[in-house]
Amino acid sequence: MKKLFFTVIFSIALVNYAQKPIFTTAKIKSATVYFNSAELLQTASVTLPKGNSELVIKNVADDLNENTISIGAPANVTVMSVQFTDDYLSEYEVDENSPEIKKVKDSIEWAQKELTKIGIEKTSKQKTIELLDKNQQVSGTNTGLSVTELMKMVDYYNTKRVELSNQLNLMTEKEIKWNETLSRLKTKLEVGTQKEDKTSKGKLILQIMNDVAGTVNFDINYLAFEASWTPFYELRAESIKEPINMLYKAQVTQNTGLDWKNVKLSLSSGNPNQNNQAPILNAWFLRFGYPNVYYQQNAVKNQLQGKVAGIQIAKTEKEEAMEDSSIADYTTVNENQLNISFDIDIPYDILSNGKAHSVTLKEIKLPANYKYYAAPKVEKEAFLLAEIGDYSQYNLLPGEANIIFEGLYVGKTNINPNQTSDTLNLSMGRDKKISIKREKVVDKSGTKFLSSYKEQTFTYDITVRNNKKEDAYLLLKDQYPISTDQEIEIELLESDKADINAETGILTWKLNLKPNETKKLRISYKVKYPKDKVIENL
């Protein structure tokens, strides 16, 4: 009987230990989006019993940094452990006819049959024990049994009674285990077939110790991947006499598995995933190698482009101009030593679909000085540049911009405020009313052979015409080659009063062209080098 009592106590303990997990769904409250991740704040409310519980919080991001998970709970609740998973109890798709769901249902049916079989066997054993107990009374001399027969009967009863009790105990243990299995399978089926509005598969499994039964509110904070934002601008100018109207925008993209509905957004230029260890310089040893001709050619080309280096104009299909949004009035800009953040007071909806969602941050009036720029050796067209002084006050970040000039969409450009100059040059597009032609003067160019040397002369005429109805200030650039070898001699023959940078070979003319005015400039240079050698990039 002591053994049976122990079995009952053990079975009660197992039932308590194998309590069904408690499920709740988290709701997203706010999101701080970085360039390559997002910090999400979610809340969850659930009724917990007193004591230990396993809590499963559904509807968290599919992919997150587990090291950043923070759980806020009342003082009477102790969170003993937190685990993230996107496959809790082998969660399956909503399709109830899927092979995985069918497998779970078959397992449930098998477990129920085993429990029924065990129940039948337990009932049979219990009835047998009852029958033995009812026939155990033997009354003295009226029984007609000898002492030997009576002893045999007692031995049989004891043996059979112990055997049946042991079998009944084993069946009770099997029943407990099958009930645990059935509970897990039903939970698995419940989670796998539950239809939710969200697409998230992420879940947090919490082991909770609660001092007082009741409703508990949790604050959940973590860093999620698959989210980003990029700055985007819209530049509007009605004429070269008007300031630029800049719309400072953001394109927010997220594929966290959660639809951000009615969420307070903050956009930050920080990078929480970057390495924050300060670098250490090691010794720098020089060694001989082979020159990279391609790199040298591109370096010279970048120098030639001068003040518009890094500004590329891309021809795209016309995009519909975006109207100003009142959202700009609800954006707070916070600047500290390391990053810039934009806090938006109006709640936003950002769906988890990987598509860019446009958010207007603020509108800026940019006082600008306009000029035209051309480098006909590289491009045969003139570019309108807007010079922006003291641009650091606007908290600009590198990004792409749409250009709308005189009411027309003219293309895209890139804004790069991470430069060392005091003036930011914004390329406002090409102006085809400034005609530029660069032609080689054949009779002033040619090759001569002088004993062991070869001498080549190059002469170009650059013709510029202003076809506009107003004056045009043009910054014109060209170049002559620079020698990196003492056997190569270079002489600039004619520069037509250009400003010369002898270190880079860049020639600069500052032209103020009247309406319908044409100007012609000439550049000529001579290159002398051994005739048995070839200069491949001349």
N, C-alpha and C positions, 0 to 999 in steps of 0.2 A: 504493500500500500504506500509506503514511503516513496518508492520509485514512481508510482503513478502520480503522486502529488508533485514530485519534482518535474515530471513531464508536463503537467498542467501549467505550472509556473513558467517553465521554459517557453511553452507555446504562447502564453500571454505576452512574454517579453518580446518574442519574435514578431507578434502582431503589432505591438507598439512601435518596434524598430522599423517595420516595413510600412510605415504610414505613406499614404499616397502624396506625391509632391503637390505643392500648392502653386497654381499658375496665376500670373497677373501680366498685364500688358503695359509697357512703358509708353508715355507720350512725350514727344519732343517739344521742348520749350524754347530753346535758343540755339544758335549755331554761330561760332566764330570760324570763319573760313580763311585758311591760309593758302599760299600758292600751290601747296601739294597735299593738303589734308584739311580736316575740320575738327574743331573741338565742339562736341555736342553735349548739351545739358538736357536730360530727360527726367521726368517724374513718374512715379508709380505709387499706387495706393492699393493695399491689400489687407484683408482681415486675417490675423494670425492667432493661433491658439497659444496658451501659455506653454513654455517649454521649448524643446528643439523642433525645428521644422526645416524642410528643404523647400526653398522658394525658387521657382523658375520664372524669370522675367523675360517675357517675349518682346519682340519688336525693337531689338537693338540692331546696330549696323552689322552688315554681313562680314566686314573685314575691319578690325580695329586693333589698336596697340594695347595688348593686355596689361602692359606695365603702367599704363596711364589710367586704368579704371579706378574711380573713386566713388564710394558709396556713402551717402549721408543718411543717417538714421537717428531717431530719437534716443535719448540716454538710456531708456529701459530696454533697448534692443541691441544685441551684440551680433555683429556680422563676423562669424568665425572663419569663413572662407568664401572666395569668389572665383568662379571658373567660367570662362567664355567657351561657347561651342556654337557651331552652325549645323550640328547634326545630333541634337539631343534625342536620345532613344531612337536613333535611326529615323529621323523625321522624313516623311515622304511627300510626294506631290498630292495635290487635292484630289486628283483622279482616283476615285474609290475602286475602279476596275483595274488599276495598275497591278503588275505582278507583285510589287512589294506589299501593297495593301492586302491583296488576296492571301499572301503568305502569312501575314499577321492574323487575318481572320481565320485561316485554317488552323493556326497554332492555338488561337483562342478556343476554337471548337474542340480540338484535341484535348486541351487542358480541362475543359468542362466535362468531356467524356471520362477522363481519368478521375476527376473529382466524384462524378456519379458512381463510377465503379468502386472507388474507395469507400463511398458512403454506404453502398450495398454490402460490401464486405464487413465494414464496421458494425452495421446493424446485425448481420448474421453472427458475428463474434459475441456482440453484447447479448443477444437472445440466448446463445449457447451458455454463456456465463450465468444468465438468469435461471436457465433450466437446471444447471448444476447446483446453483445455490438453493433452489426450491427442493431438490431431492437429497440434500445433505443431512437431513434429520433422521436418525435411526433410534428407535425406542427399545432398549433393553432386551428382555427375553421374548417379546412378541414378534421380533423381526424374523425369526427362523433362520438367522445367519450365524454361522460359526464364527469363532474369533479369527480364524485364518481368513475367511471370506470378508469379514469386516475390515481386517487390516489391508487386504487387497483393494477394497473399495475406497478406503481413506487415501491410500497411495495414489490410486488412479485420479481421485478428485484433486489432490494437491498438484500432481503433475499436469493434469489437463487445465486446471485453473491458472497456473503460472504461465503455461504455454499460450493460452488464449489472451491473457493480460499483456504478455510481451508483444504478441501479434497486434493487439489493439493499439498499443503505444506506438509501434512502428507505423501503423496506418495513420495515426494522428499526426505524426511527424511528416509523413508524406503529404497529408492533406494540407498542412501548414505551408509546405514548400510549393505545392501546386497552387494554393491560393495566392502566394507571393508572385509566382510566375504569371498567373492570370491577371493580377492587378497591374503588373508591368506591361503586359500585352495590351490591356485595355487603355492604359495611359498612352502607350505608343500609338494605338489606333486613334485615340482622341486627338492627339497632337497632329498626327499625319493627315487626318481627314478634316480638321478644323479649317474653315474658310475664313480668312482674314482679309481686311481691306489692304493691308500692307503686303509688300512682297518680301519683307525681311525674313531671313532664316536664322539670323543671329539671336542668341539667347544667353542670359547670364544665370548660372546656377549658384544660389547662395545657401550656405548653411547658417541658419538663424537660431539664436537663443533669445527668447522673449520672456521678460519677467511678468508681464501683465497681458492677458488676452485682450484683443481689440484691433481696431484699424490702425495701420502703420503707414506713414508716408515716407517714401524714399526719394532722395535726389541722386541721380546717376550721371556721372561726368566721365568722359573718355575722349581719346583722340582717334578719329576714324580716318581711314584711307579713302581713296576713290572720290575725293572732293577737291575742288580747286577754284581759283578765280584769276582772271587776267584783266588788267586795266585796258580800257578802250575809250577812244576819244572821238568826238565829232567836231570838226573845225568849220565854222561858218564865217565867211567874210563877204560883205556886199561890194566892196571896192578896196583899192589900195590906200584909200584915205580913211578907212574905218578900222576900228579895233577888231580883233578876232573874238567871236563868241564861241567859247569852248565849252562843250558838254563833257563833263568828266563822268565816265560810265564804268561799269564792271560787267564782265561776262562770267556768271557763276555756273559751274557745272558740278553735278554730283551724281554718283551711282552707288550710294551706300546701301541701297536696298530699302531705304526709308523715304517716303514722300514727306518732305518738310512742308507741313500745312500750317499757315498762320504763325510763322516762326519769326522771332526777332533776330535780325541778321547783323553781324559785325564782320567786316572785311579787314584783314590785317596783312601787312607786307612782311611780317615775320615768318620764320621757318623753324617750327619747333622740332623738326627731325634732323636739323643740320648738326654737324660736329662742332661743339663749342670749345674744343681744346685749342688753345693758342698755338700757332705754328712755331717751330724752332728752325733756325737757319744752320745749315751745315757748311763745311768748307766747299768752295767753288773751284774746281780744277778745270782749266782749259785744256783742250786737246785738238789736234788737227782733224779735219774732215773734208767733205766735198761741199761746195756751195750749192744751195738750193736756188736754181735759176728761176723757177716758177715763183717761189716766194718773193725774190727780189723784184720781179716784174709786177707782182700784185702790190708790193709795198709802194713802188713808185706810182702805180695807178691810184692807190688810196691817197697818197700825198697830193696828187694832181687834183683830186676831187675836193681837197681843201675843206672848207667849212661845211660842206654837205656830206662829208664822209659819214657813212652809216645811215644816210637817208635814202631809201630805195622807193621808187615809184612803181606800183604794180597796176597794170591795166586789168580791171575787173568789170563785171556787169554792173549796170547802174542799180544802186540800192535805194530803196525808198527812204527819204529823209525823215529822221525821227523828230517829233515835236517835243518841246520842253515838258518835263514832268514836274509836278509839285513835290515829288519825293525829295528833290534837292533841298527843300526847306526843312526837311526832317532828318537831315544827316549831320552828325557831329563828327568833326575831324579831331583826332587825338594824336599828337606827335610826341614821341619820347626819343631817347638817345639811340635806340636800336631799330625802331620800326614806326610805321604810320598805321593807324586803324581808323575805319569809318564805321560809326555806329548809326544804324538806321532805326528810327523809332517806329516806323510803320511796319506791321507784320507782313511777311512775304510768303508766297508759295513757291517752293523750288522742288520740282518733281525729280524722282530718282530714275531718270531716263538717259543720262549721259549727254543731254542737249544743253546748249548754252542758253542761260536765262539772263536777259539784259536788265541791269539795275542802274538807274541814274543816281549818281552821288551828289554832284553839285554843278553849278554853272559859273563860269569864270569869264570876265571881260579882260582880254589880253591886249594891252597897248602894244602896237607893233610898228616897226619901221620896215618898209618893203623895199626889196631890190631884186634885180634879176641876176641870175648866175648861169654861166655857160662854160663848159670845157669841151670844145668841139672835137678834140682828138678822141674823146670817149663817147660823147653824145652830141648830135648835130642840132639839138634843140635847147632853148633857154628854159630855166626853171625859175619860178617866182618863189622867193624866200621871204619869210617874215622873221625879223629879228626880235626876240623877246628878251628884255633885260630884267635882271633880278628875279629870275624864274624860280629860285629856290623857295620863295614864299608861297608857291601854289601847291607844294607837296606832290609834284608830278612823279609818276612811276613809268618805267619803260613800257610802251605799248603801241598798238596799231591805231591809226586814226583814219576816219572818213573825211574827205575834203569836199566842201560845198562852197564854191566860189561864184559870186554873182548869180546865186540862185540855181546853179547847175552842179551836179555831182561830177567831179573831175578825176576821182580815183582815190587811192589810199597812200598813206605814208607811215613812217615809223617815228615815234617820239622817243628820244633817248636823253633824259635829263642827267644821266650818270656820266657827265663829262666835266672837264676841268676849266673850260672857257667861261667867261662871265656872261656870254650871250648865247641863248638857245636859238638855233635856226630851225624853223619849221618850213618844210618844203610844201608849198601850196599847189604844186602841179606844174605842168608844162604850159608854156604860152607860145602858141604857134604864130602869133603876130610879131614875134621877134625872130627874124630870119637870119640864119648863120650858115656860112659855107666855108669850108677849109679845103683848099686845093694846093696840090704840089705844083711849084713853078718849074717846069721841065728844063727851060733854058738856063736856069740858075742852079740846077741840080745835076750831079753826075759823079763819075769815078775816074780817078787818075792813078797811074802807077808810077812811083818814084823809087827807082832802084829796088830796095828790099821792102819798101812800104807801099801801102795802098791808102789813098786818100779819097774819102767820100764826102760830098757836099749835099746838104738837104735844105731846100727853101720852100716855105709854105706861105700862101696868102690867106688871110682870114678876113672874110667880108661879113659885116654885121649891118642889118637894116631894121629900123624901128617902124613898123607898119601901124602903130597905134596912134590914137588921136591926142595922146598926152606924152610928156617926157618919160623916158625910161632910163633909170640908173642901172647899169650893167657891170657886173664884176666878171671879167673874162680871164680865163686861165689857159695856159699852154705850157709846154715844157721842152727842154733839150736834155740829152742824156748826160749822166755823170759817170766818170771813169772810176773803176775800182782796181785798175791794173796800170802800172807805170808804162807799159808798152802801148797803152791806148791813150792817145792825146785827143782832147776835145776842145774846140774853140767856138765860142758863140760869135757869129759874124754880124748878126743884125737882130735887134730886139724891139725896134720901133718904140723906144721910150717906155718900155715896160719896167715894173718893179721886179728886180731879179733876186731870187734866193739862190745864191751860189751853192749852198749845201744840198739843196734838193733839186735844183734845176727847174724850179717852178717860175714861170713868168706871169705877172698879173697886170692887167690893164683895168683901170677904173674909168668907165665911159659913161658920159651923160648924153644920151641920144635924144635929139629933138624929134617931134613927129615927122615921119617920112624921111628921116635922115639916114644916110649910109656912110659907114666908115670902113676903111680897108687897112689892115695891119699886116706886117710881114715879120716872119721869124726865119732865121737862117743860121745853120751851124755846120761845122766841119769835123769829121772824125778821121784820124790817122792811126793806122795800126799795121803790124807786119803782114805782108801780102800772103804768106803761107798759112795764115790763121783765119778762122771764121768767127765772126761775132753772131751768135745765133739769134739774139733778140734785138738786132738793130733795125 
